[in-house]
Amino acid sequence: MRMYYVALSRAENLLVLAHFKGRGQRINDAFRELLNDTIPRIPQLKLSQIAPATAAHEAQPKAYSYTADYLLYHRCPRQYMLFRKYGFVPSRGTVMLFGSLVHRTLEDLHHLLISQRSQP
């Protein structure tokens, strides 16, 4: 049932279900009602009545950081999605700001030390 749920829940514009008939073919009881004669069959389908599909382009963040991205995702992927993808603000925003600030400061110091080491 999980496989069917995933397959059926991903359709955005049009869902086409195969309705096999014939010898040796059987329909799962959960889909028997779904595949009854009330839904249109392919011969009755009018493509002109279907709205054109639009692709949703989601902008991914360009840079990932250990403290703000990896650790948040590692703690809870759902929370990461809410904060990063949908732009929700955590109730403890100052903790995340402090973590990002510390991370960027350490990264700047690291680059400074590398540049000083490479100079004569």
Backbone bond lengths (Angstrom), bond angles and torsions (degrees), N, CA, C in turn:
res aa  C-N    CA-C-N  psi(-1)  N-CA   C-N-CA  omega(-1)  CA-C   N-CA-C  phi
1 M - - - 1.460 - - 1.528 110.63 -
2 R 1.346 117.29 -32.86 1.467 119.05 178.38 1.520 111.06 -62.75
3 M 1.331 116.38 -40.43 1.456 120.01 179.62 1.526 110.20 -61.94
4 Y 1.317 117.34 -43.06 1.461 120.41 178.50 1.523 111.09 -66.01
5 Y 1.324 116.96 -40.14 1.461 119.71 179.08 1.523 110.49 -60.46
6 V 1.318 116.80 -46.65 1.470 120.04 -179.41 1.519 109.80 -63.03
7 A 1.310 117.27 -45.55 1.467 120.36 -178.58 1.529 111.85 -63.33
8 L 1.313 117.31 -42.59 1.461 120.18 -176.22 1.528 112.70 -78.39
9 S 1.311 118.13 -26.44 1.458 119.54 -175.96 1.526 112.82 -85.07
10 R 1.323 119.40 -7.18 1.462 121.45 -178.04 1.528 113.31 -91.32
11 A 1.300 118.29 -13.00 1.468 120.55 -179.27 1.524 110.07 -66.60
12 E 1.332 116.32 133.92 1.462 120.28 -178.63 1.524 112.59 -109.96
13 N 1.323 117.17 -39.90 1.462 119.65 -176.38 1.528 113.43 -114.69
14 L 1.311 116.27 -37.63 1.461 119.97 -175.09 1.526 108.58 -151.93
15 L 1.315 115.95 136.42 1.455 121.32 177.50 1.517 107.70 -121.63
16 V 1.327 116.51 123.16 1.458 121.95 178.83 1.519 107.22 -111.97
17 L 1.332 115.74 122.64 1.461 121.79 178.71 1.519 109.07 -110.05
18 A 1.313 116.33 133.78 1.460 120.42 176.76 1.525 109.10 -78.50
19 H 1.311 115.53 133.71 1.466 121.41 178.35 1.520 106.89 -117.68
20 F 1.314 114.73 90.36 1.455 119.86 -177.10 1.514 109.85 -77.03
21 K 1.311 115.16 136.48 1.458 121.08 173.86 1.512 107.45 -132.43
22 G 1.274 114.94 148.68 1.459 118.00 176.98 1.508 111.18 131.88
23 R 1.309 112.57 -178.68 1.454 120.20 -175.36 1.528 110.08 -67.97
24 G 1.323 116.26 131.05 1.447 121.78 177.57 1.530 113.80 83.24
25 Q 1.308 118.03 -3.11 1.459 121.52 179.19 1.521 108.45 -97.51
26 R 1.315 116.09 138.54 1.462 118.46 176.65 1.520 108.50 -139.29
27 I 1.312 116.51 149.88 1.462 123.34 -179.71 1.516 107.66 -104.51
28 N 1.296 115.77 131.41 1.460 121.46 176.10 1.530 108.25 -60.24
29 D 1.321 116.43 141.33 1.465 120.95 -177.26 1.527 112.63 -57.67
30 A 1.334 117.17 -33.52 1.464 120.18 -179.44 1.524 111.49 -64.64
31 F 1.342 117.98 -26.08 1.459 121.39 -177.94 1.523 113.48 -102.96
32 R 1.299 116.74 -5.28 1.465 118.98 -178.01 1.531 111.41 -58.98
33 E 1.327 117.05 -45.00 1.471 120.12 179.53 1.523 111.15 -69.80
34 L 1.338 116.31 -35.62 1.459 120.22 -179.98 1.524 111.77 -64.83
35 L 1.313 116.78 -34.95 1.465 121.42 -176.28 1.532 113.19 -96.61
36 N 1.323 116.35 23.78 1.463 117.35 178.93 1.537 109.36 -73.61
37 D 1.304 117.83 -173.13 1.460 121.49 -173.16 1.523 114.21 -80.14
38 T 1.336 119.47 4.65 1.465 119.27 -179.13 1.529 112.62 -83.91
39 I 1.315 118.42 -19.64 1.460 118.88 177.98 1.526 108.73 -91.57
40 P 1.328 117.51 147.31 1.472 119.29 -177.01 1.528 112.04 -69.31
41 R 1.304 115.33 144.54 1.459 122.39 175.75 1.531 108.84 -92.22
42 I 1.299 116.84 166.41 1.469 120.53 -176.56 1.532 112.21 -59.05
43 P 1.326 120.76 -39.85 1.482 117.69 177.99 1.534 113.20 -62.18
44 Q 1.325 118.80 -28.44 1.463 120.77 178.64 1.526 112.69 -88.04
45 L 1.329 118.24 -6.22 1.455 122.09 -176.35 1.520 110.57 -71.38
46 K 1.327 116.43 128.08 1.459 121.75 177.85 1.530 107.72 -109.02
47 L 1.310 116.30 107.59 1.450 121.18 -176.85 1.523 112.32 -63.22
48 S 1.316 117.55 -25.51 1.477 120.15 179.88 1.524 111.62 -68.44
49 Q 1.335 118.29 -21.23 1.454 121.63 179.87 1.531 113.15 -88.28
50 I 1.311 116.80 -6.50 1.466 120.66 -179.90 1.525 108.82 -92.15
51 A 1.302 115.96 129.59 1.467 120.57 179.20 1.520 109.75 -65.67
52 P 1.338 116.89 142.39 1.465 118.36 179.07 1.524 111.63 -64.31
53 A 1.297 115.16 145.25 1.463 120.85 -178.91 1.520 110.13 -76.07
54 T 1.320 115.03 142.43 1.452 120.45 176.13 1.521 108.06 -120.97
55 A 1.307 115.16 136.12 1.462 119.66 179.18 1.519 109.13 -88.69
56 A 1.301 115.93 129.32 1.456 120.89 178.13 1.522 108.35 -91.79
57 H 1.312 115.31 115.77 1.463 120.19 178.55 1.514 108.17 -95.86
58 E 1.307 115.28 114.97 1.454 120.32 -179.48 1.518 108.40 -99.35
59 A 1.306 115.56 126.01 1.458 119.78 178.93 1.521 109.81 -77.93
60 Q 1.294 116.12 122.51 1.452 121.04 177.37 1.524 108.77 -89.98
61 P 1.307 117.22 147.53 1.462 118.19 176.45 1.525 110.03 -61.92
62 K 1.320 115.89 141.84 1.458 120.24 -174.95 1.525 112.52 -77.53
63 A 1.303 118.17 -35.96 1.456 121.02 -177.40 1.523 109.43 -120.53
64 Y 1.308 114.91 137.93 1.452 120.74 176.95 1.531 108.41 -112.51
65 S 1.302 116.46 144.39 1.456 119.60 177.68 1.521 109.05 -122.20
66 Y 1.315 114.10 158.33 1.462 119.74 -178.29 1.522 111.63 -66.60
67 T 1.342 116.38 -45.07 1.465 118.94 -174.74 1.522 112.45 -78.76
68 A 1.331 117.42 -42.05 1.463 119.62 -173.82 1.518 113.15 -86.02
69 D 1.326 118.15 -25.70 1.462 120.15 -176.26 1.526 112.43 -111.57
70 Y 1.321 116.49 -60.72 1.466 119.09 -173.89 1.525 112.34 -62.53
71 L 1.326 116.99 -49.02 1.464 118.71 -177.70 1.522 111.83 -65.92
72 L 1.331 117.07 -37.10 1.465 119.91 177.38 1.524 110.41 -64.98
73 Y 1.339 117.38 -43.40 1.460 120.26 178.61 1.528 110.69 -66.53
74 H 1.316 115.98 -40.23 1.468 120.11 -179.75 1.533 110.94 -63.41
75 R 1.320 116.80 -36.56 1.460 120.60 179.65 1.530 110.62 -70.27
76 C 1.346 117.16 -46.86 1.471 119.55 -178.29 1.528 109.64 -160.78
77 P 1.345 118.83 106.66 1.464 121.09 -179.87 1.531 113.26 -59.12
78 R 1.320 117.28 -35.43 1.471 120.06 179.78 1.525 110.59 -66.16
79 Q 1.324 115.95 -41.54 1.462 120.41 178.22 1.527 110.19 -64.41
80 Y 1.319 116.44 -40.48 1.463 120.61 177.72 1.525 110.39 -59.27
81 M 1.328 116.44 -43.67 1.458 120.54 179.16 1.531 111.07 -61.75
82 L 1.324 116.90 -43.32 1.458 119.99 -179.65 1.530 111.57 -63.16
83 F 1.320 116.61 -43.59 1.458 120.23 -176.19 1.523 111.88 -76.57
84 R 1.338 117.91 -45.16 1.467 120.62 -173.51 1.522 113.32 -86.44
85 K 1.317 117.40 -44.52 1.466 119.81 -175.54 1.519 112.31 -80.88
86 Y 1.337 116.79 -43.96 1.456 120.17 -174.98 1.523 113.76 -100.05
87 G 1.329 118.20 -4.62 1.456 121.46 173.03 1.515 115.92 77.10
88 F 1.321 118.05 19.25 1.461 119.26 175.27 1.527 108.94 -66.34
89 V 1.303 117.02 151.02 1.459 121.98 -179.39 1.518 108.23 -106.13
90 P 1.337 117.65 128.04 1.464 118.96 179.49 1.519 111.11 -69.11
91 S 1.315 116.24 153.28 1.465 119.82 -179.99 1.516 111.08 -67.59
92 R 1.322 116.67 -24.35 1.461 120.99 177.37 1.524 109.04 -106.22
93 G 1.305 116.91 57.84 1.463 121.66 -177.68 1.507 113.54 -63.82
94 T 1.336 117.59 -30.24 1.459 119.42 -179.84 1.520 111.51 -67.86
95 V 1.338 117.71 -30.79 1.458 120.50 177.90 1.528 109.43 -66.00
96 M 1.341 116.46 -44.13 1.459 119.51 178.71 1.518 110.66 -67.12
97 L 1.341 117.99 -39.03 1.453 121.11 178.05 1.525 109.67 -62.36
98 F 1.309 117.21 -43.45 1.459 121.50 178.90 1.526 110.42 -63.32
99 G 1.317 117.05 -42.87 1.466 120.37 178.48 1.510 111.87 -62.36
100 S 1.333 117.81 -43.06 1.465 121.17 177.93 1.517 110.52 -65.92
101 L 1.332 117.44 -39.71 1.458 121.64 179.35 1.528 110.73 -63.76
102 V 1.304 117.42 -45.04 1.463 121.24 177.99 1.529 109.97 -62.43
103 H 1.333 116.08 -44.47 1.459 120.35 -179.95 1.523 110.92 -60.30
104 R 1.305 118.29 -47.24 1.473 121.30 -179.25 1.526 111.60 -66.12
105 T 1.316 117.26 -37.81 1.462 120.31 178.53 1.522 110.18 -64.41
106 L 1.332 117.45 -45.88 1.462 120.63 178.22 1.523 111.46 -63.09
107 E 1.306 116.76 -38.15 1.463 120.36 178.42 1.530 110.70 -65.91
108 D 1.341 118.02 -42.37 1.468 121.70 177.09 1.523 110.86 -62.10
109 L 1.321 117.37 -43.67 1.468 120.59 177.92 1.526 111.34 -62.75
110 H 1.307 116.42 -40.08 1.459 121.09 178.40 1.523 110.45 -60.46
111 H 1.325 117.26 -47.37 1.468 121.21 179.46 1.525 111.21 -64.60
112 L 1.316 117.50 -37.69 1.464 121.39 177.88 1.522 110.75 -63.05
113 L 1.325 117.39 -45.05 1.462 120.85 179.30 1.526 111.60 -65.05
114 I 1.301 117.28 -38.88 1.473 120.18 177.64 1.520 110.68 -64.29
115 S 1.345 117.08 -43.02 1.467 119.84 -179.43 1.542 110.96 -67.74
116 Q 1.323 117.74 -35.00 1.468 120.06 177.73 1.524 111.78 -70.78
117 R 1.319 117.32 -32.83 1.455 121.15 179.85 1.530 110.75 -70.00
118 S 1.329 116.46 -34.28 1.461 119.98 -177.33 1.531 112.18 -79.21
119 Q 1.324 119.22 -17.80 1.456 122.32 178.56 1.526 109.38 -82.49
120 P 1.392 117.07 145.81 1.477 118.34 -178.91 1.505 113.23 -71.49
